[in-house]
Amino acid sequence: MEPAFWHERWNRGQIGFHQEGVNPLLERWWASVGAAPGSTVLVPLCGKSVDLRWLAAQGFAVTGVELSPVAVSALFEGAQVTRTADGLLNVWTDGQIEVLEGDFFDVRREGFDAFWDRAATIALPPEIRRRYAARLASLTRTGAVGLLVGLSHEGGSGPPFSVTPGEVLALYGVDFQVEALGGSVPGAAPSGPATEQVFKLIRR
């Protein structure tokens, strides 16, 4: 989607994709990736997700990336935030959490130890997903670990788009070892019922 689409969604408060609580798949499966305490964790397209604070509470240094300043401001509401610049990105920092405000493809930091993709891959249309997957690989070090959520539904519309297990493997299998974790759980999409599944990825 074009940046204007997401800016409009946040400006109008049309954020049905936002979850008020910590994502249950993150709580259930994060320990299985084996990220070492103190690892740097990348959270692409993070919105105002409380998942960032949950990860920080586990002892990780968390870097989110979010296009909308409305979302970033909401995430840090009431916090003592330091704001700086990093190239084309605005950097918001509060303790172990920082958010790079801007386009994910403008991120130039590399060597992240881990990542959590709850809503990035499924938010992107097909023509951008492969570019995103390649960029995620370039930002993570060899041996980096992560969790990624896929979504299967019958409708062709989105976001969230349907990204099946087969497509997850096709997108990430070259640069990552891909392992499906656990069973599927109910989800939702614009077209109706959907199925979410979490995958463990290890950077080759």
PyMOL commands that set and color helices and strands:
alter all, ss='L'
color gray80, all
select helices_A, chain A and resi 3-12+24-33+51-57+69-75+104-106+121-123+126-139+165-172
alter helices_A, ss='H'
color red, helices_A
select strands_A, chain A and resi 40-44+61-66+82-86+89-94+97-101+112-117+140-152+176-189+192-203
alter strands_A, ss='S'
color yellow, strands_A
deselect
rebuild
show_as cartoon
